Amino acid sequence: MDNLSKLSESLKELMAEHNLNQVTLAEKLGTGRTKFCDILNAKNAPNYKTFISIIEYFNCSADFLLGLTEYPQENVNYKPVQPFGERLRQIFADSRKSQYQFVKQSNTSWSVLHGWLTGKTSPSADNLIKIAGFFDCSVDYLLGRL
């Protein structure tokens, strides 16, 4: 993930502001300490579920956490994250962009897109950035939080 170090830096900043250590936060998020340590050390990106847990716990912008914006925007009233497949289908309908265009332009396979659309799989943080770029929107909008 290109933004892995920025994600780690942003997460550490949020933890410091909220006076949390990694053990406590890992427990609150329901993730393993080793897995969480790897996220903090920029060794691995969080999976979709953990990523959503982080932004909801801190009530911060997904775009901030991914390093796409500079400030966390904590005072925004974010809506709960919508089921990704439903949200993606709605964005396709609203944008009038085709799934064919997405597959060709993003270099994503049909089977991966189908997994997202049906809710059988969830995108990685890198793919969230790629999808938001295709639709020219923020990751928070993509998740249905705005």
C-alpha positions in Angstrom: 0.0 0.0 0.0 1.4 3.3 -1.0 -0.1 5.2 1.8 0.8 2.6 4.5 3.3 4.9 6.3 0.9 7.8 6.2 -1.9 5.6 7.6 0.5 4.5 10.4 1.5 8.1 11.1 -2.1 9.3 11.2 -3.2 6.4 13.5 -0.3 7.1 15.9 -1.3 10.8 16.0 -5.0 9.9 16.8 -3.9 7.5 19.5 -1.7 10.1 21.1 -4.5 12.7 21.0 -6.8 10.2 22.7 -4.1 8.9 25.1 -4.4 5.3 23.9 -1.7 2.7 23.7 -1.7 0.0 21.0 -2.8 -2.8 23.4 -5.8 -0.9 24.6 -6.8 0.2 21.1 -6.4 -3.3 19.6 -8.7 -4.6 22.3 -11.3 -1.9 21.7 -11.2 -2.6 18.0 -11.4 -6.3 18.4 -8.2 -7.0 16.5 -5.1 -9.0 17.5 -2.2 -7.1 19.1 0.3 -8.5 16.6 -1.8 -7.6 13.7 -2.4 -4.1 15.1 1.4 -3.7 15.8 2.0 -4.5 12.1 -0.4 -1.7 11.1 1.3 0.8 13.4 4.7 -0.2 12.1 3.6 0.2 8.5 4.2 -3.5 7.8 0.6 -4.3 6.8 -2.5 -2.4 5.9 -5.6 -3.0 8.0 -8.3 -5.2 6.5 -11.6 -3.6 5.6 -13.3 -4.5 8.9 -10.4 -3.1 11.0 -10.1 0.0 8.8 -13.8 0.7 9.3 -13.5 0.1 13.1 -10.7 2.6 13.3 -12.5 5.4 11.5 -15.7 4.8 13.4 -13.9 4.6 16.8 -12.1 7.9 16.2 -15.0 9.4 14.3 -12.4 10.7 11.8 -12.2 11.0 8.1 -11.2 7.9 6.2 -9.4 10.2 3.8 -7.3 11.6 6.6 -6.4 8.1 7.9 -5.3 7.1 4.4 -3.2 10.3 4.0 -5.4 11.8 1.3 -6.3 14.9 3.4 -4.2 16.7 6.0 -6.7 17.0 8.9 -8.9 14.4 10.7 -12.2 16.4 10.5 -13.4 15.0 13.8 -16.3 17.4 14.2 -18.1 16.1 11.2 -21.3 14.1 11.8 -20.4 11.0 9.8 -23.1 8.6 8.9 -22.6 4.9 9.6 -20.7 3.0 6.9 -23.1 1.5 4.5 -22.8 -2.1 3.2 -20.1 -1.7 0.6 -21.8 -3.7 -2.2 -25.0 -1.6 -1.9 -23.1 1.6 -1.8 -21.0 0.7 -4.8 -24.0 -0.2 -6.9 -25.6 3.1 -5.9 -22.5 5.1 -6.9 -22.4 3.3 -10.3 -26.0 4.2 -10.9 -25.6 7.9 -9.8 -22.4 8.4 -11.7 -23.6 6.8 -14.9 -20.2 5.2 -15.3 -20.2 1.6 -16.3 -18.7 -1.4 -14.6 -16.9 -2.1 -17.9 -15.2 1.3 -17.7 -14.2 0.6 -14.1 -12.7 -2.8 -14.9 -10.7 -1.4 -17.9 -9.5 1.8 -16.3 -8.7 0.4 -12.8 -7.2 -2.8 -13.9 -9.5 -4.7 -11.6 -10.9 -8.1 -12.6 -14.6 -8.8 -13.1 -14.5 -11.4 -10.4 -13.1 -8.9 -7.9 -15.7 -6.3 -8.8 -18.4 -8.9 -8.6 -17.3 -9.9 -5.1 -17.5 -6.2 -4.0 -20.9 -5.7 -5.6 -22.4 -8.8 -4.1 -20.9 -8.1 -0.6 -19.0 -11.4 -0.7 -15.7 -9.6 -0.4 -14.5 -6.1 0.7 -11.9 -3.9 -0.9 -8.5 -3.3 0.6 -7.5 0.2 1.7 -5.6 0.6 -1.6 -8.6 -0.4 -3.6 -10.8 2.0 -1.7 -8.4 4.8 -2.9 -8.5 3.4 -6.4 -12.3 3.2 -6.5 -12.7 6.7 -5.1 -10.3 8.0 -7.7 -12.3 6.4 -10.5 -15.5 8.1 -9.3 -13.6 11.3 -8.4 -14.9 11.3 -4.8 -13.6 11.0 -1.3 -13.3 7.6 0.4 -15.7 8.9 3.0 -18.3 9.5 0.3 -17.6 6.1 -1.2 -18.3 4.5 2.2 -21.5 6.5 2.5 -20.3 8.5 5.5 -21.1 11.9 3.9 
